[in-house]
Amino acid sequence: MEQLEEFDYGIAEYIWKILKTQQPIVWSWGVDPDSVKTIKNGTQFHIQGFLMTGTVKITYDEGMDLFDIEFLPDDDKPRKAILGLYLDQIVSVIDKHVEYCDNYEERISDEYRLIVVP
């Protein structure tokens, strides 16, 4: 296991500041607060979205001054990586891969109809 440095903690904090600019979207991913951790050049956390349940890793490529996102599903689906993102793309790219789908409003309605009976 690599030793984390002050830079790694700073980058993780910076990434979370970016994510917090769109908190309602990030909350919709079902982030497990206990799973949030600092990793080399970034952060990772476990989510439970409509489209994917698993781990999301966000790392900063200092040489390119861009971010990379890796999706690690809990099931047997293949891993996926999106490389070379600008900071303003992070939330929308994650949302597209873990939560938001074409029939999102309908799925929300169906999901919560099962929980709350009028």
C-alpha positions in Angstrom: 0.0 0.0 0.0 1.4 3.4 -1.0 2.0 6.0 1.6 -0.4 8.9 1.3 1.1 12.4 1.3 -0.3 15.8 2.2 -0.9 16.4 -1.5 -3.3 13.3 -1.6 -5.3 14.7 1.2 -5.5 18.1 -0.4 -6.7 16.7 -3.7 -9.3 14.5 -2.0 -10.6 17.6 -0.1 -10.6 19.6 -3.4 -12.6 16.9 -5.2 -15.2 16.8 -2.4 -15.5 20.6 -2.6 -16.3 20.1 -6.3 -18.9 17.4 -5.5 -20.5 19.5 -2.8 -21.3 22.2 -5.4 -24.1 19.9 -6.5 -25.1 18.2 -3.3 -28.6 17.0 -4.2 -27.2 15.1 -7.2 -24.4 13.6 -5.1 -26.9 12.6 -2.4 -29.0 10.8 -5.1 -26.1 8.4 -5.7 -26.5 6.9 -2.2 -23.0 7.6 -1.1 -22.0 5.6 2.0 -20.3 8.1 4.2 -18.3 5.3 6.0 -16.8 4.3 2.7 -15.3 7.7 1.8 -11.5 7.6 1.8 -8.5 9.3 0.5 -6.4 7.4 -2.0 -3.3 8.3 -4.0 -4.1 11.4 -6.0 -7.8 11.4 -5.1 -10.7 9.9 -3.3 -13.1 6.9 -3.5 -16.5 6.0 -2.1 -19.2 3.4 -2.4 -22.5 4.3 -4.0 -25.9 2.7 -4.6 -27.4 4.3 -7.7 -30.2 3.2 -10.0 -27.6 2.3 -12.7 -24.7 1.0 -10.6 -23.9 -0.1 -7.1 -20.2 -0.1 -6.4 -17.2 2.0 -5.9 -16.3 5.3 -7.6 -12.7 6.4 -7.7 -11.8 9.9 -8.7 -8.1 10.7 -9.2 -6.3 13.8 -10.4 -3.7 13.7 -13.2 -1.4 16.5 -12.2 0.6 16.4 -15.5 -2.6 16.8 -17.6 -4.4 18.9 -15.0 -7.5 16.7 -15.5 -9.4 14.2 -13.5 -10.0 10.5 -14.1 -13.0 8.5 -12.9 -13.1 4.7 -12.4 -16.4 2.8 -11.9 -16.0 -0.5 -10.0 -19.4 -2.3 -9.9 -20.2 -4.7 -7.0 -21.6 -7.2 -9.5 -20.0 -8.9 -12.4 -20.3 -5.9 -14.8 -17.1 -4.7 -16.2 -15.1 -1.9 -14.8 -15.2 1.4 -16.7 -12.9 4.4 -16.7 -13.5 7.9 -18.0 -10.2 9.7 -18.5 -9.3 13.4 -18.9 -12.2 15.2 -17.4 -12.3 18.9 -16.5 -13.5 19.6 -12.9 -16.9 20.9 -14.1 -17.6 17.5 -15.8 -17.0 15.3 -12.7 -20.6 15.4 -11.2 -22.4 15.0 -14.5 -20.2 12.1 -15.7 -20.6 10.2 -12.5 -24.4 10.9 -12.5 -24.7 9.6 -16.0 -23.0 6.3 -15.1 -24.5 5.6 -11.6 -27.9 7.3 -11.3 -29.6 9.3 -14.1 -31.4 7.4 -16.8 -33.8 8.3 -19.6 -36.9 7.4 -17.5 -35.4 8.8 -14.2 -38.6 10.6 -13.0 -40.7 7.5 -13.7 -38.2 5.2 -11.9 -38.1 7.6 -8.8 -41.9 7.6 -8.7 -42.1 3.8 -9.0 -39.4 3.3 -6.4 -41.0 5.6 -3.8 -44.5 4.4 -4.5 -43.4 1.1 -3.0 -42.2 2.8 0.1 -44.8 5.5 0.7 -48.4 4.4 0.1 -50.8 7.4 -0.4 
